[in-house]
Amino acid sequence: MNGHEEILNPEEVAAITGRIHRDAQLEWLTQHGWRSELSAAGRPIIGRWYARMKLAGIDLASLTPGKLPDFGKIK
């Protein structure tokens, strides 16, 4: 799997946002609580895994890591 499969392609971003132009896509993403990075060209970059979780209705900000055991007490 190459790195390009890890991020949504421009057509997929347009399908999610319903917008073709970069500024309109960024506005939609912000209004709907989507996090993205910007490419050097100013286009939104969205991870595929993030998009799947977001579309499934999973609030990633509310997830907390599981509690780890305290191995310091083992002798």
N, C-alpha and C positions, 0 to 999 in steps of 0.2 A: 504494500500500500504506500503510495507516495503522499507527500505532505498536502497536495492539493485536494485529496479526498477527505482531509481532516477539517476543511473549511467549506462553507457553502459557496457555490459558484454564483456569479452575478445574476443569472436567471433565477436561481433559487431564492436569493434575497429579494428580487423583484416579485416573485410569486408570494412570498410571505407578507411583504409590505404593501403589495398592490401598487407600488410606485416604481417608475423606471429611472427617474433622475436621482442622483446621489443625495442632494440636499433634502429632497422629499423623503427618501428612504431613511436618512438619519433622523429627520423629524418624527417620522412614524415610529421608528425603533425607540426613540427617547420617550415619546408619549405613551407607549405601551410597555415600558419598563424593561426593554431588551438592552443588554450590555453588548457592546461591540468595540472593536479596535478599529483604527483607521489605517488603511494602506498608505504608501507613499503618495499615491494618486488621490487620496482623500476618500476612497470608497470604504464602506463598512465591511469589516471582516468579522464573520460569525462562525464560531466553532460548530461543527456538525453535532457533536455530543450535547453541547449547550442547547442548540435549537431543538433537538429531540426531547430533552427534558422540559424545556419551556412549552413546547407544543403539547406535551402530555399533561401539562398543568402542575408540574412539580416546581415548587418554589425553592430554588437552590439556596437562597439566602437563609431560609429557615432550617436547613439541614445542619445538624451539628455532628461532629465526629463522635464515634462511639467511645465509651470510657475504656481506657487501657488499664490492664492490671498493674499493680504496684509490685514490680519484681525486686525492688530494693529490700523487701522484707524476707526474701528467700536467702537462706544461708547454705 
